[in-house]
Amino acid sequence: MWTGPGPTGGDRAPGDRPAPESDFTPGLGSYVIGLTLAVLLTAASFTVARYGLVWKPGVPILLVVLAIAQMGVHLVFFLHITTGPDNTNNVMALAFGTLIVILLIGGSLWIMANLNHNMMPMDEIMKRQR
């Protein structure tokens, strides 16, 4: 009988684990914890935004902190991105994606900040339209 690559063969990709038995409860705890944390962080964000429990200038900062915490919960508990040896590629892809997002936001803010400086004055625009 041939025991080459395949579902019953001995050839597996790095990081592959054998198929678990039909019991799905071992991983369920992680999802329940993640769901609970995500719901609590969402409720905290709505509470901070709706009621005056926090000093007004501090509200946007607290919302950003809660959003970053929410992203962390999703990455760890739902996408299972950790710093383990099997997840090196996932962490590198996440870091690259984060770099791209930072460059896009930074470039957009830089363009918008300099756009007003590079625009023609309004009175000169009005003169040319006549």
All heavy atoms as an XYZ file, in Angstrom:
976
protein
N       0.847     -1.176      0.000
C       0.000      0.000      0.000
C       0.895      1.243      0.000
O       1.871      1.327      0.730
C      -0.908     -0.014      1.234
C      -1.761      1.231      1.312
S      -2.732      1.336      2.788
C      -4.083      0.321      2.348
N       0.518      2.225     -0.797
C       1.298      3.447     -0.929
C       0.966      4.398      0.215
O      -0.185      4.675      0.507
C       0.983      4.102     -2.272
C       1.822      5.302     -2.547
C       3.158      5.354     -2.715
C       1.349      6.638     -2.705
N       3.575      6.611     -2.974
C       2.466      7.441     -2.975
C       0.109      7.235     -2.652
C       2.384      8.800     -3.173
C       0.028      8.588     -2.859
C       1.158      9.359     -3.112
N       1.975      4.938      0.901
C       1.748      5.868      2.013
C       2.407      7.195      1.718
O       3.087      7.771      2.552
C       2.292      5.303      3.332
O       3.682      5.067      3.164
C       1.555      4.051      3.731
N       2.227      7.695      0.521
C       2.815      8.974      0.124
C       2.005     10.141      0.655
O       1.217     10.008      1.586
N       2.218     11.329      0.068
C       1.511     12.515      0.531
C       0.008     12.331      0.407
O      -0.486     11.681     -0.486
C       1.977     13.618     -0.411
C       3.173     13.090     -1.106
C       3.125     11.613     -1.031
N      -0.681     12.919      1.320
C      -2.133     12.843      1.304
C      -2.685     12.862      2.711
O      -1.933     13.004      3.680
N      -3.983     12.706      2.843
C      -4.592     12.787      4.167
C      -4.081     11.732      5.122
O      -3.985     11.951      6.308
C      -6.088     12.609      3.914
C      -6.286     12.573      2.444
C      -4.955     12.489      1.798
N      -3.734     10.558      4.607
C      -3.249      9.508      5.504
C      -1.756      9.292      5.371
O      -1.191      8.472      6.074
C      -3.983      8.183      5.208
O      -3.752      7.841      3.847
C      -5.468      8.322      5.491
N      -1.096      9.997      4.454
C       0.332      9.819      4.221
C       1.165     10.491      5.295
O       0.680     11.156      6.193
N       2.478     10.305      5.191
C       3.359     10.848      6.202
C       3.898     12.224      5.882
O       4.662     12.785      6.654
N       3.566     12.793      4.752
C       4.115     14.080      4.345
C       3.213     15.205      4.828
O       2.024     15.248      4.499
C       4.236     14.112      2.823
C       5.151     15.218      2.344
O       5.927     15.726      3.175
O       5.097     15.546      1.152
N       3.775     16.129      5.629
C       2.989     17.252      6.149
C       3.778     18.537      5.972
O       5.004     18.539      5.977
C       2.691     17.079      7.636
C       1.726     15.982      7.931
C       1.284     16.005      9.359
N       2.335     16.524     10.231
C       2.384     16.342     11.535
N       1.465     15.648     12.119
N       3.349     16.838     12.258
N       3.062     19.633      5.855
C       3.694     20.953      5.760
C       4.163     21.386      7.135
O       3.608     20.967      8.148
C       2.707     21.966      5.191
N       5.202     22.253      7.197
C       5.652     22.761      8.500
C       4.515     23.495      9.198
O       3.817     24.298      8.601
C       6.786     23.717      8.152
C       7.197     23.348      6.773
C       6.012     22.754      6.110
N       4.330     23.202     10.460
C       3.287     23.870     11.240
C       1.953     23.168     11.184
O       1.069     23.480     11.967
N       1.795     22.203     10.270
C       0.547     21.444     10.213
C       0.455     20.541     11.424
O       1.428     19.914     11.830
C       0.484     20.587      8.947
C      -0.160     21.306      7.791
O      -0.583     22.460      7.996
O      -0.226     20.720      6.703
N      -0.710     20.479     11.956
C      -0.967     19.584     13.073
C      -1.890     18.480     12.575
O      -2.677     18.694     11.662
C      -1.615     20.352     14.213
C      -0.657     21.366     14.798
C      -1.317     22.132     15.947
N      -0.430     23.150     16.446
C      -0.369     24.388     15.975
N      -1.160     24.766     15.008
N       0.464     25.263     16.476
N      -1.830     17.334     13.192
C      -2.749     16.275     12.771
C      -4.193     16.738     12.964
O      -4.488     17.538     13.850
C      -2.418     15.103     13.684
C      -1.229     15.487     14.474
C      -0.941     16.931     14.240
N      -5.068     16.244     12.121
C      -6.477     16.623     12.220
C      -7.019     16.221     13.582
O      -6.835     15.082     14.025
C      -7.276     15.948     11.114
N      -7.665     17.159     14.287
C      -8.193     16.825     15.604
C      -9.381     15.871     15.472
O     -10.002     15.760     14.422
C      -8.623     18.173     16.166
C      -8.882     19.011     14.965
C      -7.935     18.528     13.906
N      -9.652     15.222     16.547
C     -10.833     14.355     16.576
C     -12.059     15.253     16.454
O     -11.962     16.473     16.375
C     -10.850     13.568     17.890
C      -9.635     12.682     18.082
C      -9.495     11.637     16.987
O     -10.513     11.059     16.575
O      -8.364     11.400     16.546
N     -13.203     14.694     16.463
C     -14.428     15.462     16.224
C     -14.768     16.404     17.379
O     -15.770     17.094     17.337
C     -15.594     14.511     15.962
O     -15.799     13.703     17.107
N     -13.972     16.435     18.434
C     -14.238     17.306     19.582
C     -13.738     18.713     19.284
O     -12.572     18.917     19.004
C     -13.529     16.749     20.813
C     -13.926     17.475     22.085
O     -14.996     18.108     22.094
O     -13.155     17.386     23.054
N     -14.617     19.694     19.331
C     -14.242     21.077     19.018
C     -14.110     21.939     20.271
O     -13.807     23.108     20.190
C     -15.257     21.711     18.059
C     -16.605     21.950     18.670
C     -16.913     23.170     19.243
C     -17.572     20.958     18.666
C     -18.156     23.393     19.802
C     -18.806     21.185     19.225
C     -19.107     22.394     19.799
N     -14.318     21.407     21.443
C     -14.308     22.212     22.660
C     -12.947     22.730     23.101
O     -12.904     23.754     23.757
C     -14.961     21.437     23.828
O     -14.300     20.180     23.966
C     -16.437     21.219     23.561
N     -11.807     22.096     22.804
C     -10.544     22.668     23.288
C     -10.286     24.089     22.796
O      -9.767     24.917     23.527
C      -9.481     21.712     22.766
C     -10.169     20.430     22.567
C     -11.579     20.786     22.193
N     -10.610     24.409     21.559
C     -10.377     25.753     21.042
C     -11.504     26.722     21.327
O     -11.375     27.921     21.100
N     -12.601     26.226     21.828
C     -13.773     27.064     22.065
C     -13.521     28.096     23.163
O     -14.000     29.222     23.076
C     -14.976     26.183     22.418
C     -16.316     26.868     22.552
C     -16.718     27.477     21.216
C     -17.363     25.887     23.029
N     -12.742     27.735     24.159
C     -12.458     28.647     25.271
C     -11.785     29.927     24.806
O     -12.106     31.017     25.282
N     -10.863     29.809     23.869
C     -10.169     30.977     23.335
C     -11.146     31.926     22.642
O     -11.075     33.146     22.807
C      -9.088     30.517     22.357
O      -8.534     31.612     21.674
N     -12.075     31.358     21.872
C     -13.054     32.187     21.171
C     -14.023     32.856     22.135
O     -14.411     34.006     21.935
C     -13.823     31.357     20.144
C     -12.988     30.970     18.956
C     -12.605     29.658     18.755
C     -12.579     31.924     18.036
C     -11.827     29.295     17.672
C     -11.795     31.581     16.949
C     -11.427     30.261     16.771
O     -10.659     29.919     15.700
N     -14.401     32.159     23.190
C     -15.322     32.744     24.180
C     -14.647     33.895     24.915
O     -15.248     34.954     25.130
C     -15.825     31.658     25.163
C     -16.580     32.275     26.329
C     -16.693     30.652     24.432
N     -13.383     33.712     25.282
C     -12.641     34.795     25.943
C     -12.505     35.983     24.998
O     -12.716     37.131     25.396
C     -11.250     34.294     26.406
C     -11.393     33.279     27.528
C     -10.376     35.463     26.853
C     -10.099     32.564     27.883
N     -12.166     35.725     23.742
C     -12.036     36.801     22.764
C     -13.346     37.537     22.550
O     -13.378     38.771     22.483
N     -14.446     36.794     22.439
C     -15.751     37.422     22.258
C     -16.113     38.275     23.464
O     -16.599     39.402     23.310
C     -16.822     36.356     22.015
C     -18.249     36.871     21.863
C     -18.354     37.735     20.613
C     -19.225     35.725     21.820
N     -15.860     37.770     24.657
C     -16.165     38.536     25.874
C     -15.351     39.823     25.927
O     -15.897     40.898     26.212
C     -15.872     37.674     27.122
O     -16.611     36.449     27.022
C     -16.241     38.400     28.391
N     -14.061     39.734     25.635
C     -13.225     40.939     25.643
C     -13.652     41.924     24.563
O     -13.677     43.143     24.792
C     -11.756     40.553     25.458
C     -11.079     39.879     26.647
C      -9.686     39.394     26.261
C     -11.014     40.817     27.835
N     -13.996     41.427     23.376
C     -14.421     42.306     22.284
C     -15.712     43.027     22.648
O     -15.853     44.238     22.400
C     -14.602     41.502     21.002
N     -16.653     42.322     23.252
C     -17.923     42.949     23.660
C     -17.674     43.987     24.747
O     -18.237     45.096     24.712
C     -18.933     41.872     24.125
C     -20.122     42.492     24.827
C     -19.393     41.040     22.943
N     -16.822     43.661     25.721
C     -16.521     44.626     26.791
C     -15.825     45.873     26.248
O     -16.151     46.998     26.658
C     -15.653     43.966     27.864
C     -16.349     42.935     28.747
C     -15.347     42.253     29.663
C     -17.457     43.579     29.560
N     -14.884     45.708     25.337
C     -14.195     46.863     24.760
C     -15.137     47.714     23.909
O     -15.058     48.944     23.916
C     -12.992     46.417     23.936
C     -11.798     45.914     24.744
C     -10.794     45.229     23.849
C     -11.165     47.053     25.508
N     -16.049     47.072     23.184
C     -17.024     47.813     22.385
C     -17.966     48.591     23.296
O     -18.257     49.769     23.037
C     -17.821     46.846     21.489
O     -16.900     46.152     20.650
C     -18.827     47.592     20.631
N     -18.443     47.950     24.352
C     -19.329     48.633     25.303
C     -18.604     49.801     25.972
O     -19.189     50.875     26.171
C     -19.838     47.640     26.348
N     -17.332     49.612     26.296
C     -16.556     50.695     26.910
C     -16.409     51.861     25.943
O     -16.510     53.027     26.344
C     -15.182     50.176     27.335
N     -16.191     51.572     24.655
C     -16.059     52.642     23.657
C     -17.350     53.444     23.534
O     -17.333     54.675     23.497
C     -15.686     52.058     22.293
O     -14.449     51.419     22.362
N     -18.474     52.744     23.471
C     -19.756     53.444     23.372
C     -20.048     54.247     24.634
O     -20.571     55.361     24.561
C     -20.896     52.460     23.099
C     -21.035     52.101     21.659
C     -20.622     50.865     21.194
C     -21.577     53.001     20.753
C     -20.739     50.528     19.860
C     -21.704     52.673     19.411
C     -21.285     51.434     18.964
N     -19.689     53.710     25.794
C     -19.910     54.417     27.053
C     -19.067     55.686     27.117
O     -19.547     56.743     27.523
C     -19.574     53.496     28.244
O     -20.371     52.316     28.143
C     -19.858     54.178     29.566
N     -17.808     55.583     26.709
C     -16.914     56.746     26.723
C     -17.430     57.819     25.768
O     -17.421     59.015     26.087
C     -15.473     56.323     26.350
C     -14.614     57.514     26.000
C     -14.859     55.549     27.491
N     -17.896     57.419     24.595
C     -18.352     58.389     23.598
C     -19.706     59.001     23.976
O     -19.963     60.165     23.677
C     -18.455     57.715     22.240
N     -20.556     58.237     24.621
C     -21.930     58.695     24.884
C     -22.045     59.550     26.142
O     -22.739     60.551     26.139
C     -22.836     57.462     25.004
C     -24.240     57.749     25.386
C     -25.038     58.127     24.162
N     -26.434     58.202     24.512
C     -27.165     59.296     24.392
N     -26.642     60.385     23.911
N     -28.421     59.309     24.729
N     -21.411     59.142     27.209
C     -21.574     59.819     28.504
C     -20.319     60.607     28.848
O     -19.220     60.266     28.438
C     -21.869     58.796     29.599
C     -23.063     57.936     29.271
C     -22.908     56.602     28.940
C     -24.349     58.469     29.265
C     -24.001     55.803     28.617
C     -25.452     57.684     28.945
C     -25.269     56.358     28.623
O     -26.342     55.583     28.304
N     -20.460     61.649     29.630
C     -19.333     62.501     29.997
C     -18.555     61.973     31.179
O     -18.341     62.703     32.140
N     -18.130     60.726     31.116
C     -17.388     60.129     32.226
C     -15.897     60.465     32.185
O     -15.201     60.295     33.167
C     -17.556     58.605     32.202
C     -18.995     58.086     32.287
C     -19.013     56.572     32.143
C     -19.638     58.518     33.582
N     -15.433     60.918     31.050
C     -14.015     61.216     30.858
C     -13.884     62.680     30.457
O     -14.763     63.246     29.817
C     -13.418     60.302     29.758
C     -11.951     60.583     29.539
C     -13.632     58.853     30.111
N     -12.780     63.299     30.838
C     -12.494     64.678     30.479
C     -12.564     64.811     28.960
O     -11.984     64.009     28.223
C     -11.112     65.027     31.030
C     -10.639     66.408     30.804
C     -11.298     67.563     31.090
C      -9.368     66.788     30.266
N     -10.520     68.629     30.765
C      -9.336     68.204     30.255
C      -8.269     66.091     29.799
C      -8.236     68.901     29.793
C      -7.184     66.792     29.352
C      -7.175     68.185     29.348
N     -13.290     65.802     28.453
C     -13.606     65.935     27.017
C     -12.403     65.812     26.095
O     -12.451     65.066     25.125
C     -14.321     67.261     26.747
C     -15.773     67.227     27.107
C     -16.558     66.682     25.953
C     -18.031     66.930     26.202
N     -18.860     65.882     25.695
N     -11.275     66.523     26.327
C     -10.136     66.367     25.409
C      -9.514     64.966     25.446
O      -8.808     64.574     24.533
C      -9.126     67.409     25.882
C      -9.939     68.418     26.603
C     -11.072     67.665     27.230
N      -9.778     64.200     26.495
C      -9.208     62.863     26.604
C     -10.018     61.783     25.917
O      -9.549     60.651     25.771
N     -11.245     62.120     25.483
C     -12.116     61.118     24.856
C     -11.503     60.536     23.582
O     -11.453     59.306     23.431
C     -13.528     61.702     24.617
C     -14.363     60.776     23.757
C     -14.222     61.977     25.936
N     -11.024     61.351     22.626
C     -10.435     60.743     21.417
C      -9.234     59.857     21.718
O      -9.061     58.806     21.090
C     -10.020     61.941     20.561
C     -10.828     63.078     21.059
C     -11.077     62.806     22.509
N      -8.427     60.247     22.674
C      -7.252     59.449     23.020
C      -7.677     58.103     23.600
O      -7.149     57.052     23.227
C      -6.349     60.222     24.009
C      -5.791     61.463     23.330
C      -5.232     59.337     24.549
C      -5.114     62.434     24.262
N      -8.678     58.130     24.489
C      -9.163     56.894     25.078
C      -9.820     56.000     24.025
O      -9.664     54.778     24.064
C     -10.146     57.185     26.214
C     -10.647     55.977     26.996
C      -9.489     55.185     27.571
C     -11.595     56.421     28.089
N     -10.521     56.596     23.076
C     -11.129     55.805     22.009
C     -10.064     55.139     21.129
O     -10.236     53.995     20.700
C     -12.062     56.668     21.164
C     -13.381     57.067     21.831
C     -14.162     58.001     20.934
C     -14.199     55.859     22.211
N      -8.972     55.841     20.868
C      -7.876     55.240     20.089
C      -7.246     54.082     20.867
O      -6.970     53.018     20.297
C      -6.822     56.311     19.725
C      -5.545     55.677     19.210
C      -7.382     57.287     18.712
N      -7.053     54.262     22.166
C      -6.487     53.193     22.997
C      -7.408     51.974     22.995
O      -6.960     50.836     22.848
C      -6.223     53.703     24.430
C      -5.905     52.565     25.374
C      -5.098     54.717     24.433
N      -8.713     52.205     23.148
C      -9.667     51.094     23.138
C      -9.717     50.414     21.768
O      -9.868     49.193     21.674
C     -11.059     51.589     23.547
C     -11.217     51.956     25.026
C     -12.552     52.650     25.263
C     -11.080     50.736     25.911
N      -9.573     51.186     20.693
C      -9.565     50.602     19.343
C      -8.329     49.730     19.138
O      -8.420     48.638     18.552
C      -9.619     51.704     18.290
N      -7.184     50.182     19.610
C      -5.959     49.387     19.484
C      -6.073     48.103     20.312
O      -5.672     47.025     19.867
C      -4.727     50.217     19.888
C      -4.489     51.318     18.850
C      -3.486     49.343     20.049
C      -3.441     52.331     19.234
N      -6.663     48.212     21.500
C      -6.890     47.017     22.318
C      -7.837     46.050     21.611
O      -7.629     44.831     21.635
C      -7.450     47.417     23.680
N      -8.868     46.590     20.967
C      -9.818     45.754     20.218
C      -9.109     45.021     19.074
O      -9.344     43.838     18.841
C     -10.934     46.643     19.671
C     -12.011     45.926     18.924
C     -13.083     45.397     19.826
O     -12.949     44.275     20.297
N     -14.120     46.165     20.058
N      -8.214     45.731     18.365
C      -7.456     45.085     17.287
C      -6.565     43.969     17.846
O      -6.439     42.901     17.238
C      -6.604     46.112     16.535
C      -7.408     47.014     15.630
S      -6.373     48.090     14.638
C      -6.058     49.415     15.777
N      -5.958     44.217     18.978
C      -5.124     43.189     19.607
C      -5.914     41.956     19.982
O      -5.463     40.825     19.771
N      -7.104     42.165     20.530
C      -7.964     41.031     20.888
C      -8.313     40.217     19.645
O      -8.243     38.990     19.649
C      -9.239     41.532     21.608
C     -10.294     40.444     21.678
C      -8.900     42.014     23.003
N      -8.672     40.886     18.565
C      -9.034     40.174     17.342
C      -7.838     39.417     16.767
O      -7.988     38.288     16.286
C      -9.603     41.138     16.292
C     -10.987     41.581     16.612
N     -12.093     40.824     16.316
C     -11.454     42.688     17.219
C     -13.181     41.450     16.722
N     -12.810     42.585     17.273
N      -6.660     40.034     16.774
C      -5.475     39.374     16.234
C      -5.096     38.128     17.029
O      -4.739     37.098     16.459
C      -4.293     40.342     16.199
C      -4.377     41.460     15.174
C      -3.237     42.446     15.392
C      -4.343     40.913     13.769
N      -5.177     38.209     18.336
C      -4.726     37.099     19.174
C      -5.787     36.009     19.300
O      -5.507     34.829     19.104
C      -4.309     37.614     20.572
C      -4.037     36.464     21.521
C      -3.084     38.496     20.455
N      -7.027     36.393     19.619
C      -8.038     35.391     19.937
C      -8.779     34.846     18.718
O      -9.275     33.726     18.751
C      -9.040     35.950     20.944
C      -8.463     36.127     22.314
C      -8.065     37.370     22.755
C      -8.294     35.041     23.157
C      -7.527     37.533     24.018
C      -7.750     35.192     24.410
C      -7.361     36.444     24.842
N      -8.907     35.623     17.653
C      -9.663     35.155     16.496
C      -8.754     34.760     15.327
O      -8.993     33.765     14.660
C     -10.682     36.200     16.046
C     -11.697     36.509     17.112
C     -11.874     37.800     17.566
C     -12.464     35.506     17.674
C     -12.810     38.082     18.552
C     -13.394     35.771     18.659
C     -13.569     37.064     19.107
N      -7.721     35.553     15.042
C      -6.811     35.230     13.953
C      -5.622     34.380     14.412
O      -4.845     33.920     13.590
C      -6.306     36.514     13.285
C      -7.395     37.360     12.629
C      -6.805     38.652     12.096
C      -8.078     36.595     11.527
N      -5.463     34.230     15.728
C      -4.415     33.404     16.331
C      -3.022     33.813     15.867
O      -2.171     32.971     15.584
C      -4.657     31.926     16.034
C      -5.993     31.450     16.500
N      -6.310     31.332     17.824
C      -7.105     31.103     15.808
C      -7.561     30.915     17.943
N      -8.066     30.772     16.721
N      -2.791     35.106     15.768
C      -1.457     35.602     15.416
C      -0.690     35.803     16.707
O      -1.005     36.683     17.504
C      -1.532     36.901     14.601
C      -2.171     36.608     13.252
C      -0.155     37.509     14.434
C      -2.286     37.784     12.338
N       0.298     34.948     16.914
C       1.134     35.025     18.100
C       2.592     35.113     17.649
O       2.882     35.132     16.458
C       0.945     33.772     18.985
O       1.317     32.620     18.232
C      -0.497     33.644     19.451
N       3.489     35.132     18.602
C       4.905     35.233     18.259
C       5.586     33.869     18.274
O       6.800     33.786     18.345
C       5.630     36.176     19.232
O       5.432     35.695     20.562
C       5.127     37.594     19.087
N       4.812     32.788     18.210
C       5.382     31.445     18.183
C       6.173     31.199     16.915
O       6.056     31.918     15.922
N       7.008     30.136     16.909
C       7.842     29.858     15.739
C       7.026     29.515     14.493
O       7.485     29.730     13.384
C       8.697     28.675     16.177
C       8.035     28.110     17.375
C       7.226     29.206     18.001
N       5.824     29.000     14.657
C       4.995     28.660     13.500
C       4.356     29.888     12.861
O       3.853     29.806     11.752
C       3.876     27.700     13.908
C       4.404     26.328     14.269
O       5.567     26.060     13.942
O       3.653     25.550     14.876
N       4.341     31.005     13.558
C       3.629     32.185     13.077
C       4.550     33.304     12.609
O       4.127     34.453     12.546
C       2.710     32.712     14.179
C       1.566     31.775     14.446
O       1.008     31.204     13.523
N       1.221     31.605     15.706
N       5.789     32.996     12.284
C       6.735     34.030     11.866
C       6.246     34.763     10.624
O       6.295     35.993     10.553
C       8.118     33.409     11.601
O       8.533     32.719     12.773
C       9.128     34.470     11.253
N       5.749     34.031      9.644
C       5.258     34.667      8.419
C       4.043     35.540      8.701
O       3.887     36.603      8.100
C       4.910     33.619      7.361
C       6.151     32.960      6.800
O       7.233     33.530      6.860
N       5.996     31.764      6.280
N       3.161     35.094      9.590
C       1.982     35.885      9.933
C       2.385     37.205     10.591
O       1.820     38.255     10.295
C       1.059     35.113     10.871
C       0.390     33.946     10.194
O       0.319     33.890      8.975
N      -0.083     33.007     10.979
N       3.349     37.146     11.490
C       3.795     38.359     12.180
C       4.473     39.306     11.191
O       4.249     40.520     11.232
C       4.734     37.997     13.357
C       5.355     39.232     13.962
C       3.974     37.207     14.414
N       5.259     38.767     10.271
C       5.919     39.612      9.270
C       4.894     40.256      8.334
O       5.012     41.433      7.984
C       6.929     38.791      8.458
C       8.128     38.328      9.263
S       9.044     39.682      9.997
C       9.782     40.379      8.552
N       3.873     39.510      7.937
C       2.815     40.067      7.085
C       2.046     41.153      7.829
O       1.710     42.194      7.256
C       1.869     38.958      6.623
N       1.791     40.934      9.096
C       1.103     41.944      9.905
C       1.954     43.201     10.046
O       1.450     44.327      9.920
C       0.764     41.375     11.280
C       0.078     42.317     12.240
C      -1.303     42.697     11.715
C      -0.034     41.692     13.610
N       3.246     43.041     10.273
C       4.141     44.197     10.391
C       4.209     44.968      9.079
O       4.179     46.206      9.071
C       5.538     43.737     10.816
N       4.271     44.262      7.957
C       4.310     44.922      6.654
C       3.008     45.664      6.388
O       3.016     46.805      5.908
C       4.575     43.895      5.546
C       4.656     44.509      4.180
C       5.730     45.306      3.833
C       3.648     44.307      3.262
C       5.807     45.885      2.574
C       3.706     44.873      2.004
C       4.792     45.672      1.656
N       1.883     45.044      6.701
C       0.587     45.704      6.535
C       0.470     46.942      7.394
O      -0.054     47.982      6.957
N       0.963     46.860      8.615
C       0.948     48.018      9.511
C       1.812     49.142      8.951
O       1.420     50.312      8.991
C       1.447     47.606     10.912
O       0.635     46.541     11.395
C       1.386     48.762     11.885
N       2.974     48.807      8.420
C       3.845     49.813      7.813
C       3.150     50.505      6.641
O       3.201     51.733      6.515
C       5.150     49.167      7.342
C       6.098     50.080      6.560
C       6.681     51.139      7.483
C       7.186     49.271      5.896
N       2.476     49.740      5.801
C       1.780     50.317      4.647
C       0.673     51.263      5.113
O       0.516     52.370      4.575
C       1.218     49.198      3.748
C       2.344     48.372      3.139
C       0.307     49.764      2.668
C       3.304     49.153      2.282
N      -0.088     50.853      6.121
C      -1.171     51.707      6.630
C      -0.600     53.001      7.212
O      -1.128     54.092      6.962
C      -2.016     50.947      7.675
C      -2.932     51.880      8.429
C      -2.816     49.852      6.999
N       0.493     52.903      7.962
C       1.112     54.100      8.546
C       1.612     55.031      7.437
O       1.439     56.255      7.512
C       2.249     53.698      9.505
C       1.657     53.085     10.768
C       3.130     54.894      9.851
C       2.686     52.470     11.689
N       2.230     54.461      6.398
C       2.696     55.292      5.282
C       1.536     55.968      4.557
O       1.633     57.142      4.177
C       3.513     54.448      4.300
C       4.901     54.022      4.779
C       5.530     53.066      3.781
C       5.781     55.230      5.014
N       0.442     55.249      4.341
C      -0.723     55.842      3.681
C      -1.337     56.973      4.505
O      -1.640     58.039      3.974
C      -1.780     54.770      3.404
C      -1.514     53.874      2.216
C      -2.508     52.722      2.177
C      -1.589     54.667      0.931
N      -1.497     56.740      5.789
C      -2.084     57.775      6.651
C      -1.139     58.962      6.754
O      -1.555     60.117      6.634
C      -2.416     57.197      8.044
C      -3.580     56.206      7.925
C      -2.768     58.308      9.024
C      -3.870     55.459      9.196
N       0.156     58.695      6.971
C       1.127     59.788      7.071
C       1.220     60.593      5.783
O       1.255     61.825      5.804
N       1.246     59.910      4.637
C       1.296     60.607      3.355
C       0.043     61.433      3.101
O       0.116     62.563      2.607
N      -1.109     60.894      3.447
C      -2.361     61.634      3.272
C      -2.395     62.882      4.150
O      -2.803     63.962      3.698
C      -3.554     60.741      3.606
O      -3.614     59.646      2.732
N      -1.962     62.735      5.395
C      -1.928     63.902      6.288
C      -0.938     64.943      5.792
O      -1.202     66.146      5.861
C      -1.582     63.464      7.711
C      -2.663     62.667      8.441
C      -2.132     62.160      9.776
C      -3.915     63.503      8.638
N       0.210     64.508      5.276
C       1.209     65.440      4.757
C       0.669     66.188      3.542
O       0.841     67.404      3.413
C       2.480     64.669      4.412
C       3.564     65.536      3.870
C       4.289     66.475      4.558
C       4.034     65.564      2.521
N       5.192     67.077      3.707
C       5.055     66.529      2.457
C       3.702     64.859      1.379
C       5.738     66.806      1.287
C       4.396     65.123      0.214
C       5.390     66.098      0.177
N      -0.001     65.469      2.643
C      -0.587     66.115      1.464
C      -1.648     67.120      1.876
O      -1.688     68.244      1.371
C      -1.155     65.055      0.507
C      -0.014     64.317     -0.178
C      -2.083     65.686     -0.528
C      -0.458     63.097     -0.960
N      -2.517     66.744      2.799
C      -3.577     67.666      3.223
C      -3.015     68.885      3.942
O      -3.547     69.983      3.809
C      -4.587     66.935      4.113
C      -5.451     65.969      3.338
S      -6.793     65.249      4.278
C      -5.939     64.352      5.542
N      -1.937     68.702      4.718
C      -1.347     69.829      5.436
C      -0.712     70.813      4.467
O      -0.757     72.037      4.686
C      -0.307     69.320      6.433
N      -0.107     70.324      3.394
C       0.555     71.204      2.440
C      -0.366     71.677      1.318
O       0.017     72.534      0.539
C       1.771     70.500      1.836
C       2.859     70.320      2.852
O       3.113     71.203      3.656
N       3.486     69.159      2.848
N      -1.547     71.118      1.235
C      -2.461     71.482      0.160
C      -2.890     72.941      0.266
O      -2.923     73.661     -0.732
C      -3.698     70.566      0.203
C      -4.669     70.681     -0.943
C      -3.978     70.257     -2.240
C      -5.874     69.802     -0.697
N      -3.178     73.392      1.460
C      -3.602     74.779      1.652
C      -2.487     75.748      1.284
O      -2.726     76.803      0.707
C      -4.057     75.001      3.091
C      -4.727     76.338      3.258
O      -5.379     76.834      2.350
N      -4.560     76.916      4.431
N      -1.263     75.383      1.591
C      -0.120     76.242      1.292
C       0.091     76.366     -0.223
O       0.495     77.416     -0.717
C       1.135     75.683      1.958
C       2.389     76.421      1.615
N       2.653     77.681      2.089
C       3.443     76.075      0.827
C       3.819     78.091      1.608
N       4.316     77.128      0.851
N      -0.163     75.308     -0.950
C       0.075     75.296     -2.395
C      -1.107     75.799     -3.212
O      -1.004     75.884     -4.434
C       0.443     73.880     -2.852
C       1.757     73.427     -2.260
O       2.626     74.226     -1.980
N       1.883     72.131     -2.047
N      -2.219     76.087     -2.566
C      -3.408     76.556     -3.292
C      -3.277     78.045     -3.629
O      -2.624     78.808     -2.931
C      -4.669     76.364     -2.444
C      -5.055     74.930     -2.238
S      -5.792     74.191     -3.678
C      -7.310     75.075     -3.765
N      -3.934     78.438     -4.686
C      -3.984     79.843     -5.084
C      -4.909     80.588     -4.106
O      -5.920     80.038     -3.683
C      -4.546     79.941     -6.507
C      -4.483     81.324     -7.095
S      -5.172     81.388     -8.769
C      -4.294     80.129     -9.623
N      -4.567     81.822     -3.729
C      -5.446     82.574     -2.829
C      -6.844     82.736     -3.423
O      -7.019     82.844     -4.639
C      -4.749     83.925     -2.690
C      -3.331     83.672     -3.065
C      -3.353     82.542     -4.048
N      -7.856     82.795     -2.559
C      -9.238     82.819     -2.996
C      -9.575     84.078     -3.801
O     -10.324     84.004     -4.776
C     -10.164     82.709     -1.777
C     -11.583     82.485     -2.144
S     -11.713     80.973     -3.090
C     -13.186     80.329     -2.469
N      -9.033     85.229     -3.417
C      -9.348     86.456     -4.159
C      -8.812     86.395     -5.590
O      -9.415     86.887     -6.528
C      -8.824     87.697     -3.432
C      -7.328     87.635     -3.169
O      -6.755     86.548     -3.269
O      -6.757     88.696     -2.849
N      -7.669     85.724     -5.771
C      -7.117     85.581     -7.116
C      -7.966     84.610     -7.953
O      -8.146     84.806     -9.153
C      -5.675     85.079     -7.037
C      -4.900     85.320     -8.314
C      -3.422     85.043     -8.105
O      -2.872     85.416     -7.046
O      -2.839     84.443     -9.020
N      -8.499     83.587     -7.327
C      -9.390     82.658     -8.031
C     -10.639     83.391     -8.493
O     -11.111     83.201     -9.621
C      -9.761     81.468     -7.117
C      -8.541     80.599     -6.861
C     -10.879     80.630     -7.732
C      -8.768     79.487     -5.849
N     -11.172     84.250     -7.626
C     -12.399     84.988     -7.961
C     -12.135     85.949     -9.112
O     -13.015     86.165     -9.958
C     -12.929     85.731     -6.730
C     -13.347     84.803     -5.602
S     -14.538     83.574     -6.107
C     -15.984     84.573     -6.190
N     -10.952     86.577     -9.179
C     -10.634     87.501    -10.263
C     -10.561     86.776    -11.606
O     -10.975     87.302    -12.626
C      -9.285     88.181     -9.985
C      -9.323     89.211     -8.901
C      -7.934     89.787     -8.698
C      -7.882     90.642     -7.468
N      -6.528     91.100     -7.181
N     -10.026     85.568    -11.607
C      -9.870     84.833    -12.859
C     -11.190     84.284    -13.383
O     -11.310     83.970    -14.545
C      -8.889     83.679    -12.658
C      -7.493     84.177    -12.475
C      -6.520     83.030    -12.396
N      -5.178     83.563    -12.188
C      -4.098     82.918    -12.535
N      -4.181     81.745    -13.080
N      -2.926     83.456    -12.314
N     -12.191     84.140    -12.521
C     -13.472     83.604    -12.955
C     -14.330     84.649    -13.667
O     -15.291     84.323    -14.305
C     -14.252     83.020    -11.767
C     -13.677     81.709    -11.305
C     -14.495     81.112    -10.179
O     -15.397     81.738     -9.635
N     -14.153     79.899     -9.809
N     -14.006     85.879    -13.534
C     -14.820     86.947    -14.143
C     -14.570     87.095    -15.586
O     -13.766     86.805    -16.293
C     -14.550     88.281    -13.455
C     -15.040     88.246    -12.035
C     -14.784     89.591    -11.424
N     -14.997     89.461     -9.998
C     -14.770     90.386     -9.138
N     -14.294     91.542     -9.522
N     -14.981     90.218     -7.884
